Amino acid sequence: MKDLHNLKTKIEKQVIRIKKAEHDRPNLLSQTIYIGTLGLVMVLPVIAGAYLGSWLDGMMAGYSMRWTLSLLLTGVVIGILNVYFLIKD
């Protein structure tokens, strides 16, 4: 009789856990928003670095891409770190 009661208690706990997991499961909209956010935090530093580098290169005399390339690569590194820290949480 005690074994039957223990089995019933374990099954009830599993049913509660399964229902909670189904309720907390992300839907398509929330996954789409999450992926969009990941893309945004990756792309914005790259674009900002390229724009700022291009502006700085335009301020210098002659043809130069030194600032553009270095800030573009810096934007890529910052974007990767942003995505890493966003996924880590």
ABEGO torsion letter per residue (X at the ends): XAAAAAAAAAAAAAAAAAAAAAAABBBAAAAAAAAAAAAAAAAAAAAAAAAAAAAAAAABBEBBAAAAAAAAAAAAAAAAAAAAAAAAX
